[in-house]
């Protein structure tokens, strides 16, 4: 149904995402798109990622990507290189307003670094097709 009618496809992943698994899923999406007679590059891909923790509040949890910010930036850029146009995530922060402000400020730095990188999602192509 998505391949026939949608303009955007969304997936979610617990943190940290398995890039090999996500790549395989994106390959299946591209194949379905091609079978439906549509160009895979015409589909926007988004990912809901739970959770980012730039202040390492829950660094021991298996369900978060802890900081530091440069490591979070690197992980997000790998998702763009994989072909995701957008990554949405929630932010882990401590209970106090000071801790929440620190997490927001740290995440603002992550967002600025991702945007400044100049990396944009690569067009998705079926395996074996020319660039």
C-alpha positions as MATLAB code, in Angstrom:
seq = 'XXXXXXXXXXXXXXXXXXXXXXXXXXXXXXXXXXXXXXXXXXXXXXXXXXXXXXXXXXXXXXXXXXXXXXXXXXXXXXXXXXXXXXXXXXXXXXXXXXXXXXXXXXXXXXXXXXXXXXXXXXXXXXXXXXX';
ca = [
       0.000    0.000    0.000;
       2.793    2.426    0.911;
       4.617    1.760   -2.356;
       1.523    2.615   -4.384;
       0.268    5.720   -2.599;
       2.662    7.236   -0.057;
       5.238    9.974   -0.411;
       6.987    9.201    2.875;
       7.835    6.006    4.742;
       8.551    5.910    8.487;
      10.230    3.313   10.683;
      11.154    3.336   14.343;
      14.085    1.862   16.132;
      15.130    1.449   19.700;
      18.500    2.982   20.370;
      21.069    2.179   19.254;
      19.803    1.113   15.841;
      21.301   -1.831   13.984;
      22.565   -0.253   10.759;
      22.740   -3.590    8.936;
      19.128   -4.354    9.798;
      18.022   -0.862    8.785;
      19.886   -1.182    5.482;
      18.126   -4.471    4.755;
      14.743   -2.928    5.572;
      15.450    0.034    3.289;
      16.398   -2.413    0.529;
      13.018   -4.124    0.886;
      11.256   -0.774    0.751;
      13.162    0.147   -2.430;
      12.245   -3.177   -4.043;
       8.567   -2.700   -3.187;
       8.734    0.785   -4.653;
      10.252   -0.540   -7.882;
       7.634   -3.307   -8.149;
       4.943   -0.639   -7.847;
       6.546    1.169  -10.792;
       7.820    4.095   -8.760;
      11.323    5.498   -8.482;
      12.790    4.655   -5.040;
      14.446    8.097   -4.917;
      10.976    9.700   -4.877;
      10.248    8.317   -1.397;
      11.202   10.289    1.704;
      12.394    8.096    4.562;
      12.080    9.012    8.222;
      13.169    7.240   11.386;
      11.870    7.633   14.925;
      14.796    6.931   17.216;
      14.440    6.371   20.940;
      16.323    7.988   22.796;
      19.279   10.393   22.731;
      21.086   11.198   25.962;
      23.719   13.905   25.377;
      24.308   14.392   29.117;
      24.637   10.648   29.868;
      21.786   10.638   32.390;
      20.947    7.011   31.546;
      24.269    5.979   30.002;
      23.925    2.405   31.273;
      20.534    1.849   29.633;
      20.426   -0.299   26.510;
      17.596    1.871   25.163;
      19.488    5.136   24.751;
      22.334    6.519   22.719;
      24.410    8.344   25.319;
      26.682   11.322   24.616;
      29.103   12.847   24.191;
      27.606   15.029   21.518;
      30.231   14.210   18.870;
      29.375   10.498   19.120;
      25.671   11.240   18.754;
      26.450   13.418   15.718;
      28.453   10.581   14.124;
      25.600    8.115   14.643;
      23.026   10.491   13.173;
      25.222   11.170   10.151;
      25.533    7.417    9.528;
      21.725    7.275    9.353;
      21.752   10.046    6.730;
      24.391    8.151    4.757;
      22.158    5.081    4.931;
      19.385    7.067    3.238;
      17.158    8.535    5.944;
      15.924   12.046    5.144;
      14.745   12.763    8.675;
      15.461   11.355   12.133;
      13.110   12.209   14.959;
      14.102   11.405   18.502;
      13.244   12.058   22.079;
      15.672   13.524   24.557;
      16.654   12.011   27.889;
      17.115   14.611   30.616;
      17.300   14.699   34.364;
      14.312   15.747   36.486;
      15.372   19.293   37.354;
      14.838   22.308   35.117;
      18.618   22.864   35.155;
      19.228   19.309   33.884;
      16.568   19.659   31.200;
      18.100   22.952   30.063;
      21.568   21.305   29.906;
      20.187   18.442   27.800;
      18.428   20.847   25.435;
      21.582   22.938   25.052;
      23.675   19.820   24.408;
      21.166   18.606   21.835;
      21.141   22.018   20.157;
      24.858   21.524   19.571;
      24.166   18.110   18.059;
      21.549   19.545   15.688;
      23.874   22.400   14.665;
      26.732   19.959   13.974;
      24.521   17.662   11.889;
      23.254   20.589    9.820;
      26.754   22.064    9.447;
      28.194   18.744    8.242;
      26.710   19.252    4.791;
      25.864   15.546    4.654;
      22.514   14.937    3.089;
      20.819   11.594    2.602;
      22.053    9.737   -0.442;
      19.451    8.801   -3.018;
      18.352    5.241   -2.376;
      19.039    2.888   -5.230;
      18.360   -0.744   -5.752;
      21.458   -2.945   -5.505;
      23.255   -3.169   -8.824;
      21.886    0.061  -10.304;
      24.120    2.799  -11.577;
      24.744    5.911   -9.484;
];
